[in-house]
Structures are given as C-alpha cells and as structure tokens.
Amino acid sequence: IASRSAALSVPYLASPDDPQGDKNVGVLRDTDENRMKQFELLANFGWEIHTHACGDVAIRQTMNVYKSLMDRIKATNPTADLRWSIIHDYLPDEPGTSVIADMAHYGVIAVVNPAFLYFQGDSFLKNIGPERMARHTPFKTFLDAKIMMASGSDYPTGSPDPWVGLYSMRVRKGQISGQAFGPDQRISLQEALKTYTINGAYLTYEDGLKGSLTVGKLADLAVIDGDLLHAPDEQLLTMASKVMLTMVGGQVKYQKPGFVFTPTVSPAPKILP
C-alpha cells in the first residue's frame, strides 16, 4: 500500500507522483484461475499454504481459493489440522470484500507485521486516507472474531525488534506524525504478547514444544528488568535496553554485564501411578 501496488476495491487517493491519479487500484499478481491451480498443486502435496496479501481484493481472492480447497480437504479428511494463513492482511474488513467471517469459520490465521504501522503508517495514510487507515491491520477486529493472530517483522523489510511491534499494537501511531490510526483497534499488551509467543508456535505446529513457560517445553525466554505488563506504552520502544538475559532451549545466549544469574535445576516431577 505504501508503493500503491496492492490490489484494492476502492482506488488510492490522488498523488502527484502517480500518473493514474485517483484511478489506481493496484494490481493482482495473478488471475483467480491461475491462483487456484497454483494452490491446488500445493494442497495436493499436503503442504501448508501461507499467502502474502495486502490489498482487500488480493485478500478476498486468497480467501476464496482457501475456502474451495479447505472444503475439498475436509470432505475426505474431516479432522485435517489446517493452519493456513494470510500474511500482512492489511485491509481484511473492507465493505464488500470482508474476509473476517470466512477467516473465523475456516480457522485461517492472520500473520501480521505490527511494526509496519509505526514505520510506514504515514505513507499508508497518504495513499488510502483516514477512514481505511482506521481499519488497517485491525487487531481488535481479529480478536473479537476469534481469529488467531501471529506477529512477525517481515525482516529485512521491517525491523526485527519485537518491542516496536508490541508498541504498535498498543498505540497504533505513525513514527513521523505521531498520529493514531484507528485507536479502537488497539489491544492489550498481554494479548499482543500472545501473538509473538504461543500463537506463533501454533502457526508452525510447535505449540507443544515452545511458546509458553510450561514444564516440559523448551526454555526460550527473555528476562526483563521491570514490570512489563504495567510499563507505560512509550517505554516499549526502549525495552530492549532492559533485557537482562535471554535463553534458547534452556541455554543462556545473552547475559547483560553486571546481571547475576544463578541457574537452578528443579527435581523431576514425580509421576503418580
């Protein structure tokens, strides 16, 4: 949307740099027929399908193909565990093209990149205006519809810093203007943290292995100096400086100089007959 190429049902706002003016509706990468052939081939191999789609027309095309293929798979395998996703999912709830109900019904996961609102939000606003911008990456709409969200950075397109993403889910402000985009789409920090942890693990079928601090799972964690859940939103942007320790698979990978850490090993739990 920042480059005015994502396929939209309503044209981009006029821009002096766009020879199409207010007639530009972006472009689909492929036809419906070809997209079905491509995805059908993947589905026949039993592959998971995860599709980058930003504009509402592209998102609607993706969901239509998903519905057809998922119905076909479920007809022969009703218990199939399909964790397909739409990545970016910028404008999923536009009038006439909304996929919210379908995503909820089919269990399609919204893989979002929250930090884009912070870094690119002002360019999005310039191209689609405040009304559509208020619906851009609608975090609360997803949650209210019981659609699972998993957050990422889309690195190297975006910053890999998860704190910026968490900040964006909390405040939805542009980096340059400081303007809030759809304040009613803000979610709690605890809800946002789940999208970066257990929900991401669910997306990759690893929720039984990691994603939460649970006995028996990999100890992938970060120790923060402070009460994260009650920290002011603006502090999230500097939270990286408060990371004292990180562990991956139970092994310390980073320890801030001066931070004392003494690991202890708990006895194995007794298994009752």
C-alpha positions, 0 to 999 in steps of 0.5 A: 500500500505504501508503493500503491501496488496492492490490489484494492476495491476502492482506488488510492487517493490522488498523488502527484507522483502517480500518473493514474491519479485517483484511478489506481487500484493496484494490481493482482499478481495473478488471475483467480484461475491461475491462483487456484491451480497454483494452490491446488498443486500445493494442497495436493502435496499436503503442504501448508499454504501461507499467502502474502496479501495486502490489498482487500481484493488480493485478500478476498481472492486468497480467501476464496481459493482457501475456502474451495480447497479447505472444503475439498480437504475436509470432505475426505479428511474431516479432522485435517489440522489446517493452519493456513494463513494470510500474511500482512492482511492489511485491509481484511474488513473492507465493505464488500470484500470482508474476509473476517467471517470466512477467516473465523469459520475456516480457522485461517490465521492472520500473520501480521507485521505490527511494526509496519504501522509505526514505520510506514503508517504515514505513507499508508495514510497518504495513499488510502486516507483516514477512514481505511487507515482506521481499519488497517491491520485491525487487531481488535477486529481479529480478536473479537472474531476469534481469529488467531493472530501471529506477529512477525517483522517481515525482516529485512523489510521491517525491523526485527525488534519485537518491542516496536511491534508490541508498541504498535499494537498498543498505540497504533501511531505513525513514527513521523506524525505521531498520529493514531490510526484507528485507536479502537483497534488497539489491544492489550499488551498481554494479548499482543504478547500472545501473538509473538509467543504461543500463537506463533508456535501454533502457526508452525505446529510447535505449540507443544514444544515452545511458546509458553513457560510450561514444564516440559517445553523448551526454555526460550525466554527473555528476562526483563528488568521491570514490570512489563505488563504495567510499563507505560506504552512509550517505554516499549520502544526502549525495552530492549535496553532492559533485557537482562538475559535471554535463553534458547532451549534452556541455554543462556545466549545473552547475559547483560554485564553486571546481571547475576544469574544463578541457574537452578535445576528443579527435581523431576516431577514425580509421576503418580501411578 
